[in-house]
């Protein structure tokens, strides 16, 4: 796995999160938007067996913990992709 793979997972997480948020009522989506990206990223990291810690020889003794933590990291990466694409809320004065 390299940086391009991580960027792809973050982009996929962002895309799926936005689709899910569009399916929900506005107020509900606004309240749980952070959690939607976490759930999507966890699903992808477990499904694709993404373990960032294993790459750095930091293997967890408890199964799936590396996948779970990697999913949390990828969910934050989705936020950066979201902001990069210009979807950030810009407050005007």
PyMOL Python script that loads the backbone (N, CA, C, O; Angstrom):
from pymol import cmd

cmd.read_pdbstr("""\
ATOM      1  N   UNK A   1       0.848  -1.177   0.000  1.00  0.00           N
ATOM      2  CA  UNK A   1       0.000   0.000   0.000  1.00  0.00           C
ATOM      3  C   UNK A   1       0.889   1.234   0.000  1.00  0.00           C
ATOM      4  O   UNK A   1       1.887   1.287   0.718  1.00  0.00           O
ATOM      5  N   UNK A   2       0.530   2.213  -0.796  1.00  0.00           N
ATOM      6  CA  UNK A   2       1.294   3.451  -0.842  1.00  0.00           C
ATOM      7  C   UNK A   2       0.351   4.648  -0.662  1.00  0.00           C
ATOM      8  O   UNK A   2      -0.840   4.485  -0.399  1.00  0.00           O
ATOM      9  N   UNK A   3       0.905   5.829  -0.808  1.00  0.00           N
ATOM     10  CA  UNK A   3       0.125   7.049  -0.577  1.00  0.00           C
ATOM     11  C   UNK A   3      -1.038   7.173  -1.554  1.00  0.00           C
ATOM     12  O   UNK A   3      -2.084   7.717  -1.200  1.00  0.00           O
ATOM     13  N   UNK A   4      -0.872   6.683  -2.759  1.00  0.00           N
ATOM     14  CA  UNK A   4      -1.948   6.755  -3.741  1.00  0.00           C
ATOM     15  C   UNK A   4      -3.140   5.897  -3.315  1.00  0.00           C
ATOM     16  O   UNK A   4      -4.290   6.285  -3.518  1.00  0.00           O
ATOM     17  N   UNK A   5      -2.865   4.740  -2.727  1.00  0.00           N
ATOM     18  CA  UNK A   5      -3.943   3.894  -2.213  1.00  0.00           C
ATOM     19  C   UNK A   5      -4.711   4.616  -1.101  1.00  0.00           C
ATOM     20  O   UNK A   5      -5.941   4.583  -1.064  1.00  0.00           O
ATOM     21  N   UNK A   6      -3.984   5.256  -0.212  1.00  0.00           N
ATOM     22  CA  UNK A   6      -4.627   5.972   0.889  1.00  0.00           C
ATOM     23  C   UNK A   6      -5.473   7.132   0.375  1.00  0.00           C
ATOM     24  O   UNK A   6      -6.572   7.379   0.871  1.00  0.00           O
ATOM     25  N   UNK A   7      -4.956   7.837  -0.617  1.00  0.00           N
ATOM     26  CA  UNK A   7      -5.716   8.929  -1.214  1.00  0.00           C
ATOM     27  C   UNK A   7      -6.994   8.389  -1.858  1.00  0.00           C
ATOM     28  O   UNK A   7      -8.058   8.998  -1.748  1.00  0.00           O
ATOM     29  N   UNK A   8      -6.880   7.251  -2.525  1.00  0.00           N
ATOM     30  CA  UNK A   8      -8.043   6.640  -3.151  1.00  0.00           C
ATOM     31  C   UNK A   8      -9.091   6.250  -2.114  1.00  0.00           C
ATOM     32  O   UNK A   8     -10.279   6.503  -2.314  1.00  0.00           O
ATOM     33  N   UNK A   9      -8.671   5.643  -1.014  1.00  0.00           N
ATOM     34  CA  UNK A   9      -9.616   5.249   0.040  1.00  0.00           C
ATOM     35  C   UNK A   9     -10.267   6.485   0.653  1.00  0.00           C
ATOM     36  O   UNK A   9     -11.467   6.476   0.927  1.00  0.00           O
ATOM     37  N   UNK A  10      -9.493   7.548   0.872  1.00  0.00           N
ATOM     38  CA  UNK A  10     -10.067   8.782   1.414  1.00  0.00           C
ATOM     39  C   UNK A  10     -11.080   9.383   0.437  1.00  0.00           C
ATOM     40  O   UNK A  10     -12.133   9.867   0.852  1.00  0.00           O
ATOM     41  N   UNK A  11     -10.760   9.352  -0.856  1.00  0.00           N
ATOM     42  CA  UNK A  11     -11.677   9.881  -1.861  1.00  0.00           C
ATOM     43  C   UNK A  11     -12.946   9.036  -1.939  1.00  0.00           C
ATOM     44  O   UNK A  11     -14.047   9.575  -2.047  1.00  0.00           O
ATOM     45  N   UNK A  12     -12.793   7.716  -1.884  1.00  0.00           N
ATOM     46  CA  UNK A  12     -13.946   6.829  -1.907  1.00  0.00           C
ATOM     47  C   UNK A  12     -14.809   7.019  -0.656  1.00  0.00           C
ATOM     48  O   UNK A  12     -16.037   7.003  -0.736  1.00  0.00           O
ATOM     49  N   UNK A  13     -14.168   7.196   0.485  1.00  0.00           N
ATOM     50  CA  UNK A  13     -14.898   7.454   1.731  1.00  0.00           C
ATOM     51  C   UNK A  13     -15.694   8.750   1.614  1.00  0.00           C
ATOM     52  O   UNK A  13     -16.861   8.803   2.003  1.00  0.00           O
ATOM     53  N   UNK A  14     -15.072   9.777   1.087  1.00  0.00           N
ATOM     54  CA  UNK A  14     -15.748  11.065   0.923  1.00  0.00           C
ATOM     55  C   UNK A  14     -16.926  10.940  -0.033  1.00  0.00           C
ATOM     56  O   UNK A  14     -18.004  11.470   0.237  1.00  0.00           O
ATOM     57  N   UNK A  15     -16.729  10.248  -1.140  1.00  0.00           N
ATOM     58  CA  UNK A  15     -17.792  10.095  -2.136  1.00  0.00           C
ATOM     59  C   UNK A  15     -18.987   9.346  -1.557  1.00  0.00           C
ATOM     60  O   UNK A  15     -20.128   9.788  -1.694  1.00  0.00           O
ATOM     61  N   UNK A  16     -18.725   8.219  -0.913  1.00  0.00           N
ATOM     62  CA  UNK A  16     -19.818   7.436  -0.330  1.00  0.00           C
ATOM     63  C   UNK A  16     -20.517   8.189   0.800  1.00  0.00           C
ATOM     64  O   UNK A  16     -21.737   8.106   0.939  1.00  0.00           O
ATOM     65  N   UNK A  17     -19.754   8.916   1.599  1.00  0.00           N
ATOM     66  CA  UNK A  17     -20.351   9.691   2.694  1.00  0.00           C
ATOM     67  C   UNK A  17     -21.285  10.764   2.154  1.00  0.00           C
ATOM     68  O   UNK A  17     -22.372  10.970   2.693  1.00  0.00           O
ATOM     69  N   UNK A  18     -20.870  11.445   1.099  1.00  0.00           N
ATOM     70  CA  UNK A  18     -21.718  12.481   0.513  1.00  0.00           C
ATOM     71  C   UNK A  18     -22.993  11.894  -0.071  1.00  0.00           C
ATOM     72  O   UNK A  18     -24.060  12.498   0.044  1.00  0.00           O
ATOM     73  N   UNK A  19     -22.899  10.733  -0.692  1.00  0.00           N
ATOM     74  CA  UNK A  19     -24.090  10.084  -1.246  1.00  0.00           C
ATOM     75  C   UNK A  19     -25.052   9.709  -0.125  1.00  0.00           C
ATOM     76  O   UNK A  19     -26.257   9.932  -0.238  1.00  0.00           O
ATOM     77  N   UNK A  20     -24.526   9.146   0.944  1.00  0.00           N
ATOM     78  CA  UNK A  20     -25.378   8.764   2.081  1.00  0.00           C
ATOM     79  C   UNK A  20     -26.023  10.000   2.706  1.00  0.00           C
ATOM     80  O   UNK A  20     -27.207   9.980   3.044  1.00  0.00           O
ATOM     81  N   UNK A  21     -25.245  11.079   2.859  1.00  0.00           N
ATOM     82  CA  UNK A  21     -25.807  12.306   3.452  1.00  0.00           C
ATOM     83  C   UNK A  21     -26.916  12.888   2.575  1.00  0.00           C
ATOM     84  O   UNK A  21     -27.886  13.445   3.091  1.00  0.00           O
ATOM     85  N   UNK A  22     -26.778  12.762   1.248  1.00  0.00           N
ATOM     86  CA  UNK A  22     -27.826  13.262   0.349  1.00  0.00           C
ATOM     87  C   UNK A  22     -29.127  12.479   0.481  1.00  0.00           C
ATOM     88  O   UNK A  22     -30.200  13.000   0.179  1.00  0.00           O
ATOM     89  N   UNK A  23     -29.035  11.239   0.928  1.00  0.00           N
ATOM     90  CA  UNK A  23     -30.222  10.411   1.089  1.00  0.00           C
ATOM     91  C   UNK A  23     -30.973  10.702   2.389  1.00  0.00           C
ATOM     92  O   UNK A  23     -32.137  10.330   2.538  1.00  0.00           O
ATOM     93  N   UNK A  24     -30.302  11.363   3.319  1.00  0.00           N
ATOM     94  CA  UNK A  24     -30.897  11.639   4.628  1.00  0.00           C
ATOM     95  C   UNK A  24     -31.497  13.043   4.672  1.00  0.00           C
ATOM     96  O   UNK A  24     -31.085  13.915   3.908  1.00  0.00           O
ATOM     97  N   UNK A  25     -32.465  13.266   5.561  1.00  0.00           N
ATOM     98  CA  UNK A  25     -32.966  14.636   5.761  1.00  0.00           C
ATOM     99  C   UNK A  25     -31.823  15.552   6.210  1.00  0.00           C
ATOM    100  O   UNK A  25     -30.889  15.116   6.883  1.00  0.00           O
ATOM    101  N   UNK A  26     -31.912  16.815   5.829  1.00  0.00           N
ATOM    102  CA  UNK A  26     -30.815  17.759   6.059  1.00  0.00           C
ATOM    103  C   UNK A  26     -30.378  17.815   7.521  1.00  0.00           C
ATOM    104  O   UNK A  26     -29.187  17.709   7.813  1.00  0.00           O
ATOM    105  N   UNK A  27     -31.324  17.980   8.435  1.00  0.00           N
ATOM    106  CA  UNK A  27     -30.970  18.134   9.851  1.00  0.00           C
ATOM    107  C   UNK A  27     -30.335  16.870  10.415  1.00  0.00           C
ATOM    108  O   UNK A  27     -29.433  16.951  11.247  1.00  0.00           O
ATOM    109  N   UNK A  28     -30.788  15.721   9.979  1.00  0.00           N
ATOM    110  CA  UNK A  28     -30.198  14.460  10.429  1.00  0.00           C
ATOM    111  C   UNK A  28     -28.785  14.320   9.884  1.00  0.00           C
ATOM    112  O   UNK A  28     -27.863  13.964  10.618  1.00  0.00           O
ATOM    113  N   UNK A  29     -28.616  14.598   8.610  1.00  0.00           N
ATOM    114  CA  UNK A  29     -27.299  14.478   7.979  1.00  0.00           C
ATOM    115  C   UNK A  29     -26.300  15.441   8.608  1.00  0.00           C
ATOM    116  O   UNK A  29     -25.128  15.105   8.777  1.00  0.00           O
ATOM    117  N   UNK A  30     -26.765  16.630   8.951  1.00  0.00           N
ATOM    118  CA  UNK A  30     -25.878  17.623   9.555  1.00  0.00           C
ATOM    119  C   UNK A  30     -25.391  17.159  10.924  1.00  0.00           C
ATOM    120  O   UNK A  30     -24.232  17.372  11.280  1.00  0.00           O
ATOM    121  N   UNK A  31     -26.272  16.527  11.686  1.00  0.00           N
ATOM    122  CA  UNK A  31     -25.917  16.075  13.034  1.00  0.00           C
ATOM    123  C   UNK A  31     -24.955  14.895  13.013  1.00  0.00           C
ATOM    124  O   UNK A  31     -24.084  14.795  13.877  1.00  0.00           O
ATOM    125  N   UNK A  32     -25.097  14.003  12.042  1.00  0.00           N
ATOM    126  CA  UNK A  32     -24.313  12.767  12.072  1.00  0.00           C
ATOM    127  C   UNK A  32     -23.290  12.656  10.944  1.00  0.00           C
ATOM    128  O   UNK A  32     -22.765  11.569  10.702  1.00  0.00           O
ATOM    129  N   UNK A  33     -22.996  13.745  10.254  1.00  0.00           N
ATOM    130  CA  UNK A  33     -22.109  13.674   9.088  1.00  0.00           C
ATOM    131  C   UNK A  33     -20.721  13.135   9.443  1.00  0.00           C
ATOM    132  O   UNK A  33     -20.142  12.375   8.667  1.00  0.00           O
ATOM    133  N   UNK A  34     -20.186  13.513  10.591  1.00  0.00           N
ATOM    134  CA  UNK A  34     -18.874  13.024  11.004  1.00  0.00           C
ATOM    135  C   UNK A  34     -18.895  11.510  11.191  1.00  0.00           C
ATOM    136  O   UNK A  34     -17.944  10.815  10.832  1.00  0.00           O
ATOM    137  N   UNK A  35     -19.974  11.018  11.747  1.00  0.00           N
ATOM    138  CA  UNK A  35     -20.081   9.588  12.036  1.00  0.00           C
ATOM    139  C   UNK A  35     -20.308   8.766  10.774  1.00  0.00           C
ATOM    140  O   UNK A  35     -19.912   7.603  10.703  1.00  0.00           O
ATOM    141  N   UNK A  36     -20.946   9.372   9.781  1.00  0.00           N
ATOM    142  CA  UNK A  36     -21.146   8.676   8.512  1.00  0.00           C
ATOM    143  C   UNK A  36     -19.797   8.357   7.884  1.00  0.00           C
ATOM    144  O   UNK A  36     -19.576   7.234   7.430  1.00  0.00           O
ATOM    145  N   UNK A  37     -18.893   9.330   7.854  1.00  0.00           N
ATOM    146  CA  UNK A  37     -17.581   9.083   7.242  1.00  0.00           C
ATOM    147  C   UNK A  37     -16.780   8.061   8.049  1.00  0.00           C
ATOM    148  O   UNK A  37     -16.024   7.278   7.474  1.00  0.00           O
ATOM    149  N   UNK A  38     -16.936   8.059   9.357  1.00  0.00           N
ATOM    150  CA  UNK A  38     -16.234   7.066  10.188  1.00  0.00           C
ATOM    151  C   UNK A  38     -16.741   5.667   9.865  1.00  0.00           C
ATOM    152  O   UNK A  38     -15.944   4.744   9.697  1.00  0.00           O
ATOM    153  N   UNK A  39     -18.051   5.504   9.779  1.00  0.00           N
ATOM    154  CA  UNK A  39     -18.625   4.190   9.497  1.00  0.00           C
ATOM    155  C   UNK A  39     -18.207   3.703   8.112  1.00  0.00           C
ATOM    156  O   UNK A  39     -17.844   2.539   7.942  1.00  0.00           O
ATOM    157  N   UNK A  40     -18.259   4.589   7.131  1.00  0.00           N
ATOM    158  CA  UNK A  40     -17.857   4.215   5.767  1.00  0.00           C
ATOM    159  C   UNK A  40     -16.375   3.830   5.739  1.00  0.00           C
ATOM    160  O   UNK A  40     -16.013   2.814   5.146  1.00  0.00           O
ATOM    161  N   UNK A  41     -15.529   4.624   6.367  1.00  0.00           N
ATOM    162  CA  UNK A  41     -14.088   4.341   6.366  1.00  0.00           C
ATOM    163  C   UNK A  41     -13.781   3.038   7.107  1.00  0.00           C
ATOM    164  O   UNK A  41     -12.915   2.275   6.679  1.00  0.00           O
ATOM    165  N   UNK A  42     -14.478   2.780   8.208  1.00  0.00           N
ATOM    166  CA  UNK A  42     -14.287   1.513   8.920  1.00  0.00           C
ATOM    167  C   UNK A  42     -14.700   0.337   8.037  1.00  0.00           C
ATOM    168  O   UNK A  42     -14.008  -0.680   7.990  1.00  0.00           O
ATOM    169  N   UNK A  43     -15.804   0.475   7.353  1.00  0.00           N
ATOM    170  CA  UNK A  43     -16.271  -0.574   6.452  1.00  0.00           C
ATOM    171  C   UNK A  43     -15.231  -0.847   5.364  1.00  0.00           C
ATOM    172  O   UNK A  43     -14.923  -2.003   5.076  1.00  0.00           O
ATOM    173  N   UNK A  44     -14.694   0.209   4.763  1.00  0.00           N
ATOM    174  CA  UNK A  44     -13.708   0.046   3.693  1.00  0.00           C
ATOM    175  C   UNK A  44     -12.386  -0.522   4.214  1.00  0.00           C
ATOM    176  O   UNK A  44     -11.784  -1.384   3.574  1.00  0.00           O
ATOM    177  N   UNK A  45     -11.942  -0.046   5.359  1.00  0.00           N
ATOM    178  CA  UNK A  45     -10.653  -0.527   5.873  1.00  0.00           C
ATOM    179  C   UNK A  45     -10.723  -1.994   6.287  1.00  0.00           C
ATOM    180  O   UNK A  45      -9.756  -2.733   6.103  1.00  0.00           O
ATOM    181  N   UNK A  46     -11.844  -2.419   6.837  1.00  0.00           N
ATOM    182  CA  UNK A  46     -11.986  -3.834   7.185  1.00  0.00           C
ATOM    183  C   UNK A  46     -12.181  -4.663   5.913  1.00  0.00           C
ATOM    184  O   UNK A  46     -11.604  -5.742   5.773  1.00  0.00           O
ATOM    185  N   UNK A  47     -12.992  -4.156   5.000  1.00  0.00           N
ATOM    186  CA  UNK A  47     -13.249  -4.881   3.750  1.00  0.00           C
ATOM    187  C   UNK A  47     -12.009  -5.054   2.890  1.00  0.00           C
ATOM    188  O   UNK A  47     -11.802  -6.116   2.302  1.00  0.00           O
ATOM    189  N   UNK A  48     -11.182  -4.017   2.811  1.00  0.00           N
ATOM    190  CA  UNK A  48      -9.958  -4.081   2.014  1.00  0.00           C
ATOM    191  C   UNK A  48      -8.742  -4.507   2.833  1.00  0.00           C
ATOM    192  O   UNK A  48      -7.634  -4.591   2.303  1.00  0.00           O
ATOM    193  N   UNK A  49      -8.947  -4.774   4.122  1.00  0.00           N
ATOM    194  CA  UNK A  49      -7.877  -5.175   5.042  1.00  0.00           C
ATOM    195  C   UNK A  49      -6.731  -4.155   5.037  1.00  0.00           C
ATOM    196  O   UNK A  49      -5.565  -4.496   4.838  1.00  0.00           O
ATOM    197  N   UNK A  50      -7.107  -2.904   5.260  1.00  0.00           N
ATOM    198  CA  UNK A  50      -6.135  -1.816   5.307  1.00  0.00           C
ATOM    199  C   UNK A  50      -5.638  -1.679   6.732  1.00  0.00           C
ATOM    200  O   UNK A  50      -6.404  -1.354   7.639  1.00  0.00           O
ATOM    201  N   UNK A  51      -4.364  -1.927   6.922  1.00  0.00           N
ATOM    202  CA  UNK A  51      -3.741  -1.811   8.240  1.00  0.00           C
ATOM    203  C   UNK A  51      -2.484  -0.961   8.097  1.00  0.00           C
ATOM    204  O   UNK A  51      -1.414  -1.466   7.756  1.00  0.00           O
ATOM    205  N   UNK A  52      -2.626   0.331   8.362  1.00  0.00           N
ATOM    206  CA  UNK A  52      -1.504   1.254   8.220  1.00  0.00           C
ATOM    207  C   UNK A  52      -0.383   0.943   9.207  1.00  0.00           C
ATOM    208  O   UNK A  52       0.787   1.195   8.920  1.00  0.00           O
ATOM    209  N   UNK A  53      -0.728   0.412  10.330  1.00  0.00           N
ATOM    210  CA  UNK A  53       0.270   0.122  11.355  1.00  0.00           C
ATOM    211  C   UNK A  53       1.160  -1.046  10.947  1.00  0.00           C
ATOM    212  O   UNK A  53       2.344  -1.075  11.283  1.00  0.00           O
ATOM    213  N   UNK A  54       0.593  -2.006  10.224  1.00  0.00           N
ATOM    214  CA  UNK A  54       1.364  -3.153   9.753  1.00  0.00           C
ATOM    215  C   UNK A  54       2.459  -2.705   8.786  1.00  0.00           C
ATOM    216  O   UNK A  54       3.543  -3.287   8.752  1.00  0.00           O
ATOM    217  N   UNK A  55       2.167  -1.672   8.004  1.00  0.00           N
ATOM    218  CA  UNK A  55       3.149  -1.132   7.058  1.00  0.00           C
ATOM    219  C   UNK A  55       4.399  -0.669   7.795  1.00  0.00           C
ATOM    220  O   UNK A  55       5.509  -0.799   7.278  1.00  0.00           O
ATOM    221  N   UNK A  56       4.226  -0.130   8.998  1.00  0.00           N
ATOM    222  CA  UNK A  56       5.344   0.386   9.792  1.00  0.00           C
ATOM    223  C   UNK A  56       5.809  -0.617  10.855  1.00  0.00           C
ATOM    224  O   UNK A  56       6.422  -0.242  11.855  1.00  0.00           O
ATOM    225  N   UNK A  57       5.504  -1.897  10.619  1.00  0.00           N
ATOM    226  CA  UNK A  57       5.901  -2.974  11.538  1.00  0.00           C
ATOM    227  C   UNK A  57       5.400  -2.744  12.958  1.00  0.00           C
ATOM    228  O   UNK A  57       6.108  -3.021  13.927  1.00  0.00           O
ATOM    229  N   UNK A  58       4.187  -2.241  13.074  1.00  0.00           N
ATOM    230  CA  UNK A  58       3.555  -2.010  14.376  1.00  0.00           C
ATOM    231  C   UNK A  58       2.287  -2.862  14.428  1.00  0.00           C
ATOM    232  O   UNK A  58       1.174  -2.336  14.444  1.00  0.00           O
ATOM    233  N   UNK A  59       2.466  -4.164  14.455  1.00  0.00           N
ATOM    234  CA  UNK A  59       1.328  -5.065  14.392  1.00  0.00           C
ATOM    235  C   UNK A  59       0.667  -5.212  15.766  1.00  0.00           C
ATOM    236  O   UNK A  59       1.336  -5.456  16.770  1.00  0.00           O
ATOM    237  N   UNK A  60      -0.652  -5.057  15.788  1.00  0.00           N
ATOM    238  CA  UNK A  60      -1.418  -5.228  17.025  1.00  0.00           C
ATOM    239  C   UNK A  60      -1.576  -6.714  17.332  1.00  0.00           C
ATOM    240  O   UNK A  60      -1.681  -7.536  16.422  1.00  0.00           O
ATOM    241  N   UNK A  61      -1.593  -7.046  18.601  1.00  0.00           N
ATOM    242  CA  UNK A  61      -1.804  -8.431  19.009  1.00  0.00           C
ATOM    243  C   UNK A  61      -3.283  -8.808  18.980  1.00  0.00           C
ATOM    244  O   UNK A  61      -3.621  -9.989  18.904  1.00  0.00           O
ATOM    245  N   UNK A  62      -4.153  -7.822  19.041  1.00  0.00           N
ATOM    246  CA  UNK A  62      -5.598  -8.058  19.004  1.00  0.00           C
ATOM    247  C   UNK A  62      -6.053  -7.957  17.541  1.00  0.00           C
ATOM    248  O   UNK A  62      -5.823  -6.935  16.894  1.00  0.00           O
ATOM    249  N   UNK A  63      -6.688  -9.000  17.023  1.00  0.00           N
ATOM    250  CA  UNK A  63      -7.117  -8.969  15.617  1.00  0.00           C
ATOM    251  C   UNK A  63      -8.044  -7.793  15.318  1.00  0.00           C
ATOM    252  O   UNK A  63      -8.865  -7.412  16.152  1.00  0.00           O
ATOM    253  N   UNK A  64      -7.909  -7.237  14.157  1.00  0.00           N
ATOM    254  CA  UNK A  64      -8.754  -6.177  13.597  1.00  0.00           C
ATOM    255  C   UNK A  64      -8.549  -4.795  14.209  1.00  0.00           C
ATOM    256  O   UNK A  64      -9.139  -3.831  13.719  1.00  0.00           O
ATOM    257  N   UNK A  65      -7.750  -4.658  15.244  1.00  0.00           N
ATOM    258  CA  UNK A  65      -7.542  -3.329  15.826  1.00  0.00           C
ATOM    259  C   UNK A  65      -6.817  -2.424  14.831  1.00  0.00           C
ATOM    260  O   UNK A  65      -7.136  -1.240  14.722  1.00  0.00           O
ATOM    261  N   UNK A  66      -5.867  -2.964  14.123  1.00  0.00           N
ATOM    262  CA  UNK A  66      -5.157  -2.183  13.101  1.00  0.00           C
ATOM    263  C   UNK A  66      -6.101  -1.701  12.013  1.00  0.00           C
ATOM    264  O   UNK A  66      -5.981  -0.568  11.547  1.00  0.00           O
ATOM    265  N   UNK A  67      -7.050  -2.557  11.599  1.00  0.00           N
ATOM    266  CA  UNK A  67      -8.034  -2.155  10.600  1.00  0.00           C
ATOM    267  C   UNK A  67      -8.939  -1.045  11.129  1.00  0.00           C
ATOM    268  O   UNK A  67      -9.257  -0.095  10.414  1.00  0.00           O
ATOM    269  N   UNK A  68      -9.348  -1.178  12.387  1.00  0.00           N
ATOM    270  CA  UNK A  68     -10.235  -0.174  12.982  1.00  0.00           C
ATOM    271  C   UNK A  68      -9.552   1.186  13.097  1.00  0.00           C
ATOM    272  O   UNK A  68     -10.130   2.210  12.733  1.00  0.00           O
ATOM    273  N   UNK A  69      -8.320   1.192  13.605  1.00  0.00           N
ATOM    274  CA  UNK A  69      -7.598   2.457  13.726  1.00  0.00           C
ATOM    275  C   UNK A  69      -7.276   3.043  12.352  1.00  0.00           C
ATOM    276  O   UNK A  69      -7.313   4.260  12.171  1.00  0.00           O
ATOM    277  N   UNK A  70      -6.965   2.190  11.397  1.00  0.00           N
ATOM    278  CA  UNK A  70      -6.705   2.671  10.033  1.00  0.00           C
ATOM    279  C   UNK A  70      -7.961   3.283   9.435  1.00  0.00           C
ATOM    280  O   UNK A  70      -7.887   4.271   8.705  1.00  0.00           O
ATOM    281  N   UNK A  71      -9.110   2.699   9.740  1.00  0.00           N
ATOM    282  CA  UNK A  71     -10.373   3.271   9.277  1.00  0.00           C
ATOM    283  C   UNK A  71     -10.625   4.650   9.858  1.00  0.00           C
ATOM    284  O   UNK A  71     -11.113   5.545   9.168  1.00  0.00           O
ATOM    285  N   UNK A  72     -10.288   4.818  11.131  1.00  0.00           N
ATOM    286  CA  UNK A  72     -10.439   6.140  11.751  1.00  0.00           C
ATOM    287  C   UNK A  72      -9.527   7.164  11.080  1.00  0.00           C
ATOM    288  O   UNK A  72      -9.930   8.305  10.854  1.00  0.00           O
ATOM    289  N   UNK A  73      -8.313   6.760  10.767  1.00  0.00           N
ATOM    290  CA  UNK A  73      -7.377   7.661  10.089  1.00  0.00           C
ATOM    291  C   UNK A  73      -7.897   7.999   8.693  1.00  0.00           C
ATOM    292  O   UNK A  73      -7.843   9.157   8.279  1.00  0.00           O
ATOM    293  N   UNK A  74      -8.395   7.008   7.970  1.00  0.00           N
ATOM    294  CA  UNK A  74      -8.930   7.254   6.628  1.00  0.00           C
ATOM    295  C   UNK A  74     -10.167   8.150   6.671  1.00  0.00           C
ATOM    296  O   UNK A  74     -10.409   8.919   5.741  1.00  0.00           O
ATOM    297  N   UNK A  75     -10.949   8.053   7.743  1.00  0.00           N
ATOM    298  CA  UNK A  75     -12.131   8.925   7.835  1.00  0.00           C
ATOM    299  C   UNK A  75     -11.721  10.378   7.975  1.00  0.00           C
ATOM    300  O   UNK A  75     -12.401  11.261   7.452  1.00  0.00           O
ATOM    301  N   UNK A  76     -10.633  10.644   8.665  1.00  0.00           N
ATOM    302  CA  UNK A  76     -10.132  12.017   8.758  1.00  0.00           C
ATOM    303  C   UNK A  76      -9.560  12.461   7.413  1.00  0.00           C
ATOM    304  O   UNK A  76      -9.670  13.630   7.045  1.00  0.00           O
ATOM    305  N   UNK A  77      -8.960  11.541   6.692  1.00  0.00           N
ATOM    306  CA  UNK A  77      -8.450  11.858   5.356  1.00  0.00           C
ATOM    307  C   UNK A  77      -9.578  12.265   4.423  1.00  0.00           C
ATOM    308  O   UNK A  77      -9.388  13.093   3.532  1.00  0.00           O
ATOM    309  N   UNK A  78     -10.749  11.684   4.628  1.00  0.00           N
ATOM    310  CA  UNK A  78     -11.906  12.053   3.812  1.00  0.00           C
ATOM    311  C   UNK A  78     -12.284  13.505   4.045  1.00  0.00           C
ATOM    312  O   UNK A  78     -12.723  14.187   3.119  1.00  0.00           O
ATOM    313  N   UNK A  79     -12.120  13.984   5.270  1.00  0.00           N
ATOM    314  CA  UNK A  79     -12.414  15.383   5.579  1.00  0.00           C
ATOM    315  C   UNK A  79     -11.467  16.311   4.809  1.00  0.00           C
ATOM    316  O   UNK A  79     -11.892  17.353   4.311  1.00  0.00           O
ATOM    317  N   UNK A  80     -10.198  15.940   4.710  1.00  0.00           N
ATOM    318  CA  UNK A  80      -9.238  16.753   3.966  1.00  0.00           C
ATOM    319  C   UNK A  80      -9.566  16.745   2.473  1.00  0.00           C
ATOM    320  O   UNK A  80      -9.439  17.771   1.804  1.00  0.00           O
ATOM    321  N   UNK A  81      -9.981  15.605   1.956  1.00  0.00           N
ATOM    322  CA  UNK A  81     -10.391  15.532   0.554  1.00  0.00           C
ATOM    323  C   UNK A  81     -11.619  16.404   0.341  1.00  0.00           C
ATOM    324  O   UNK A  81     -11.714  17.118  -0.658  1.00  0.00           O
ATOM    325  N   UNK A  82     -12.561  16.346   1.282  1.00  0.00           N
ATOM    326  CA  UNK A  82     -13.773  17.162   1.212  1.00  0.00           C
ATOM    327  C   UNK A  82     -13.415  18.650   1.126  1.00  0.00           C
ATOM    328  O   UNK A  82     -13.944  19.373   0.282  1.00  0.00           O
ATOM    329  N   UNK A  83     -12.527  19.093   1.993  1.00  0.00           N
ATOM    330  CA  UNK A  83     -12.122  20.493   1.991  1.00  0.00           C
ATOM    331  C   UNK A  83     -11.357  20.848   0.715  1.00  0.00           C
ATOM    332  O   UNK A  83     -11.524  21.942   0.177  1.00  0.00           O
ATOM    333  N   UNK A  84     -10.534  19.946   0.239  1.00  0.00           N
ATOM    334  CA  UNK A  84      -9.762  20.188  -0.979  1.00  0.00           C
ATOM    335  C   UNK A  84     -10.681  20.355  -2.185  1.00  0.00           C
ATOM    336  O   UNK A  84     -10.409  21.162  -3.074  1.00  0.00           O
ATOM    337  N   UNK A  85     -11.764  19.592  -2.212  1.00  0.00           N
ATOM    338  CA  UNK A  85     -12.700  19.672  -3.332  1.00  0.00           C
ATOM    339  C   UNK A  85     -13.585  20.909  -3.266  1.00  0.00           C
ATOM    340  O   UNK A  85     -14.359  21.163  -4.189  1.00  0.00           O
ATOM    341  N   UNK A  86     -13.482  21.684  -2.186  1.00  0.00           N
ATOM    342  CA  UNK A  86     -14.219  22.928  -2.087  1.00  0.00           C
ATOM    343  C   UNK A  86     -15.595  22.804  -1.483  1.00  0.00           C
ATOM    344  O   UNK A  86     -16.436  23.681  -1.676  1.00  0.00           O
ATOM    345  N   UNK A  87     -15.843  21.730  -0.753  1.00  0.00           N
ATOM    346  CA  UNK A  87     -17.149  21.538  -0.133  1.00  0.00           C
ATOM    347  C   UNK A  87     -17.209  22.106   1.275  1.00  0.00           C
ATOM    348  O   UNK A  87     -18.236  21.986   1.943  1.00  0.00           O
ATOM    349  N   UNK A  88     -16.145  22.715   1.730  1.00  0.00           N
ATOM    350  CA  UNK A  88     -16.100  23.229   3.105  1.00  0.00           C
ATOM    351  C   UNK A  88     -17.093  24.377   3.258  1.00  0.00           C
ATOM    352  O   UNK A  88     -17.318  25.152   2.329  1.00  0.00           O
ATOM    353  N   UNK A  89     -17.669  24.468   4.425  1.00  0.00           N
ATOM    354  CA  UNK A  89     -18.579  25.575   4.708  1.00  0.00           C
ATOM    355  C   UNK A  89     -17.749  26.842   4.923  1.00  0.00           C
ATOM    356  O   UNK A  89     -16.901  26.906   5.813  1.00  0.00           O
ATOM    357  N   UNK A  90     -18.011  27.825   4.102  1.00  0.00           N
ATOM    358  CA  UNK A  90     -17.297  29.095   4.214  1.00  0.00           C
ATOM    359  C   UNK A  90     -18.253  30.109   4.804  1.00  0.00           C
ATOM    360  O   UNK A  90     -19.296  30.412   4.226  1.00  0.00           O
ATOM    361  N   UNK A  91     -17.880  30.631   5.972  1.00  0.00           N
ATOM    362  CA  UNK A  91     -18.740  31.603   6.630  1.00  0.00           C
ATOM    363  C   UNK A  91     -18.396  33.002   6.139  1.00  0.00           C
ATOM    364  O   UNK A  91     -17.232  33.401   6.122  1.00  0.00           O
ATOM    365  N   UNK A  92     -19.412  33.727   5.748  1.00  0.00           N
ATOM    366  CA  UNK A  92     -19.190  35.101   5.303  1.00  0.00           C
ATOM    367  C   UNK A  92     -19.439  36.044   6.456  1.00  0.00           C
ATOM    368  O   UNK A  92     -20.189  35.737   7.383  1.00  0.00           O
ATOM    369  N   UNK A  93     -18.806  37.183   6.385  1.00  0.00           N
ATOM    370  CA  UNK A  93     -18.930  38.173   7.467  1.00  0.00           C
ATOM    371  C   UNK A  93     -20.186  38.986   7.324  1.00  0.00           C
ATOM    372  O   UNK A  93     -20.450  39.864   8.145  1.00  0.00           O
TER     373      UNK A  93
END
""", "prot")
cmd.dss("prot")
cmd.show_as("cartoon", "prot")
cmd.util.cbc("prot")
cmd.orient("prot")
